[in-house]
């Protein structure tokens, strides 16, 4: 009898043990360009941010050197909003353009085939890239301006701290429902009677965890909507909800397990294991824990920014006074560096939550055969062999790790 695998560290696993060579090479062919685009987008974002900060520094200096502007600018909000806006737009371009181009390229390559239409490449790129970049420019200018004000008001710490905690809990309880409703306009629709054949099973599963009052919801994605059916197996899901998937959301009375329409077409053993996994997340309060960690991290970030502003060095490198209105690209550079450093730790915790949920599901419903969930990993967009830098930032263990974890708990296998 083997020792129970660790909840905190990956179980060493060879993908070849669970997937055929054909499966592995299909996954590689599909995901390899994506990984390269992701890495390229991250690197060019960093380079663009440094250039944007440099450019903003030059604009800042030019405005400070011009007596006519500095006289009118000093005390007036409307005048200082112009350099801030310049900084915001530069930041937005630096942050979004690389990934928008990468996303547009990816969608152009895959989505038209799924949806059955091939648009003009020029219109596609101009449409997708311009619309999303402009939208993000507006959001990030407002957001960075708020951050800029927050970092400048350090005496208000107790107020900032308590309102951040209260605000984030309110966001996932009260506001979450309406935000989800708005987001669904892009990602999918609720399918009213989609859960009916399994609702009693799911409610029974919740009682196995000693929980009641969880609501279950079925949603379907954009492509399933257009095609009015689940996507053919060989196609990648256009949005997450087009795949066979489920997720947990909300805190307290608002907690919900959302099941995709495609998952409902899987055999009962598969969908029950996946839903039991989600209920195990609810039972262990993972949404609450991750929300509080996210809030703590955001507060730590504002504190670090304030400390850096007091020191002044990052601003001086780009020839600016600390927290000059033009310096939003510098704040964005600090945000990017901070999240690149902190995300591996939060992803590590999220991966351990996934193992806890798999263990919980196994304890509650058992699993006769690894094939019951192995087949879910055969969707083309799932990376069966992610490289280390993808794993470092991933919120889920790799498919092979999860299967090896279950195998060591004693689950058998039946495929050839
Ligand atoms: Zn999970």
Boltz pocket constraint, residues with backbone or C-beta under 6 A from the ligand:
constraints:
  - pocket:
      binder: B
      contacts: [[A, 277], [A, 278], [A, 281], [A, 353], [A, 354], [A, 357]]
      max_distance: 6.0
